[in-house]
Amino acid sequence: MTSWLPGQSWLGNADTSEINAVGAFRFDDPDDEVGIETLLLKSADGQTIQVPLTYRAAPLTNAESFLIGTTMHSALGKRWVYDGCGDVVYLTALAATILHGGREAALDVLTDHGLVRREATTMVSGSGAQQTDVHILEPLRYENRATQTHVIAADIELVISRVIENDVVDGYPNTLRGTWVGRTSPASLAYLFAA
């Protein structure tokens, strides 16, 4: 992360000479194939940076520009780690969470005493109440505008805030908001618009 992050055009003026994790949250892949995790990082100058990640068992086709690196999982072996904004599995999970009024996934960790529920460090919630299935239709178009990534599909546009604006109160109907340790008022993390 420390070598990948400074080269991102959406970073704005955030000082990444030192970064520290302040929170994280996960979504579930309905097919149980792809790991989905979002990191919240604090920059050296106090800005909060949002980095969605996906973890895959094999390289994602035509996604080289979104590859962050590889890692070894103790049980699953080699994993390819991608910027989630370039992975339709993350985008679909994000859109579904926003539109369905969903929340972060629970994280159960296998220990010597069995499965143990890990306490969440970040709580997120979508604003919607729709019950329809969500499918992200490709091809996708990507645009980094200031400190946001816009992903435009045939039917929707997702806007992911990469540097969290502390004092922004949005009036959008379809949002993902979150709180974490040290932040009790909800921050706007992502928006969804009909294309």
C-alpha positions in Angstrom: 0.0 0.0 0.0 2.8 2.4 0.9 4.3 2.1 -2.6 1.0 2.0 -4.6 -0.9 4.8 -2.8 1.3 7.9 -3.6 1.0 7.4 -7.4 -2.8 7.6 -7.4 -4.3 10.6 -9.2 -7.3 10.8 -6.9 -5.2 11.3 -3.8 -5.4 15.1 -3.9 -3.0 16.8 -1.5 -3.0 14.0 1.2 0.5 13.5 2.6 1.2 9.7 2.4 4.7 9.9 3.8 3.1 8.0 6.8 -0.2 6.2 6.8 -2.0 4.4 9.6 -5.1 2.2 9.5 -8.1 3.7 11.3 -10.8 1.2 10.3 -11.9 -1.4 7.8 -15.1 -3.1 6.7 -16.1 -6.0 4.5 -18.8 -7.0 2.1 -19.7 -10.6 1.2 -19.4 -11.9 -2.3 -22.6 -13.9 -2.9 -20.6 -16.5 -4.8 -18.0 -16.7 -2.0 -15.1 -16.4 -4.5 -13.7 -12.9 -4.0 -12.7 -11.3 -0.7 -14.0 -7.7 -0.4 -12.5 -5.3 2.1 -12.3 -1.5 2.4 -9.5 0.1 4.3 -9.7 3.5 5.9 -6.3 5.1 6.3 -5.1 8.2 8.0 -2.5 10.3 6.2 0.4 12.1 7.8 -1.6 15.3 7.6 -4.8 13.8 9.1 -6.9 13.1 6.1 -8.9 9.9 5.8 -8.3 7.9 2.7 -10.7 5.1 1.5 -9.2 2.2 -0.4 -11.6 -0.6 -1.4 -9.8 -3.9 -2.1 -10.6 -7.3 -3.7 -8.7 -10.5 -3.1 -8.7 -13.1 -5.8 -7.3 -16.6 -6.3 -6.3 -15.8 -9.9 -5.5 -12.7 -11.9 -8.5 -10.7 -13.0 -8.8 -10.4 -16.8 -8.0 -7.0 -18.3 -7.4 -5.4 -14.9 -3.7 -4.9 -14.8 -4.0 -1.2 -14.2 -6.0 -2.0 -11.0 -3.6 -4.6 -9.6 -2.0 -3.4 -6.3 0.1 -6.5 -5.7 0.0 -10.1 -4.5 0.0 -11.6 -1.0 0.1 -15.0 0.6 -2.9 -16.1 2.7 -2.0 -18.7 5.4 -4.8 -21.0 4.3 -5.8 -19.9 0.8 -2.4 -19.4 -0.7 -1.5 -16.7 -3.2 -4.0 -13.9 -3.6 -4.1 -11.1 -6.2 -5.0 -7.8 -4.6 -6.9 -5.2 -6.7 -8.2 -1.7 -6.3 -11.9 -2.6 -5.8 -13.1 0.2 -8.1 -11.8 -1.9 -11.0 -13.5 -5.1 -9.9 -17.2 -5.7 -10.8 -17.7 -7.9 -7.7 -16.9 -5.0 -5.4 -18.9 -2.6 -7.4 -21.9 -4.9 -7.4 -21.6 -5.4 -3.6 -21.3 -1.7 -3.0 -24.4 -0.9 -5.2 -26.4 -3.6 -3.5 -25.5 -2.3 -0.1 -26.5 1.2 -1.0 -29.8 0.3 -2.7 -30.9 -2.4 -0.2 -30.0 -0.4 2.9 -27.4 -3.0 3.7 -24.5 -3.0 6.3 -21.0 -4.2 6.6 -20.5 -8.0 6.7 -19.7 -9.7 10.0 -16.2 -11.1 10.3 -15.8 -14.5 11.9 -12.2 -15.6 12.6 -11.2 -19.3 13.1 -9.3 -19.7 16.3 -8.2 -22.6 18.4 -11.6 -22.3 20.2 -13.7 -22.3 17.0 -15.2 -19.3 15.1 -15.0 -16.0 17.0 -16.9 -12.9 15.8 -14.4 -10.0 15.5 -15.7 -6.6 16.7 -16.3 -4.2 13.8 -13.9 -1.2 13.6 -16.2 0.5 11.0 -19.9 0.6 10.7 -21.5 1.4 7.3 -25.0 1.5 6.1 -26.7 2.1 2.8 -29.6 4.5 2.5 -32.0 2.5 0.3 -34.8 0.0 0.8 -35.1 -1.6 -2.6 -35.4 -5.3 -2.9 -34.5 -5.8 -6.6 -31.4 -7.6 -7.7 -28.4 -5.5 -8.6 -26.3 -6.2 -11.6 -23.5 -4.0 -12.9 -23.7 -3.9 -16.6 -20.4 -3.8 -18.5 -18.5 -2.2 -20.2 -17.5 0.3 -17.5 -16.0 3.7 -17.8 -13.7 5.1 -15.1 -13.0 8.7 -14.3 -11.0 10.1 -11.4 -12.3 13.6 -10.6 -10.5 15.4 -7.8 -10.6 13.0 -4.9 -13.4 10.7 -6.2 -13.6 7.8 -8.6 -16.6 7.7 -10.8 -17.5 4.3 -12.3 -20.1 4.7 -15.1 -22.0 1.6 -16.3 -24.9 1.3 -18.7 -27.5 1.7 -16.0 -25.8 3.4 -13.0 -23.0 5.7 -11.9 -21.1 4.9 -8.7 -19.1 7.7 -7.0 -16.5 6.5 -4.5 -15.0 9.1 -2.2 -11.3 8.3 -2.0 -10.4 11.2 0.4 -13.2 11.6 2.9 -14.5 15.2 3.2 -15.0 15.7 6.9 -17.5 18.5 6.8 -19.5 17.6 3.7 -23.2 16.8 4.3 -24.7 15.3 1.2 -28.3 15.4 0.1 -28.2 12.5 -2.3 -30.9 9.8 -1.9 -28.6 6.8 -2.5 -25.5 6.8 -0.3 -23.2 4.7 1.8 -22.2 6.3 5.1 -19.9 5.2 7.8 -18.5 5.8 11.2 -15.4 4.4 12.8 -13.3 4.8 16.0 -12.7 8.5 16.5 -15.5 9.5 14.2 -19.1 9.4 15.5 -20.9 11.5 12.9 -21.5 9.6 9.7 -19.2 10.3 6.8 -20.3 10.0 3.1 -18.3 7.2 1.5 -20.1 6.5 -1.8 -23.0 7.6 -3.9 -25.1 5.9 -6.6 -27.0 7.6 -9.4 -29.2 6.2 -12.1 -27.4 6.7 -15.5 
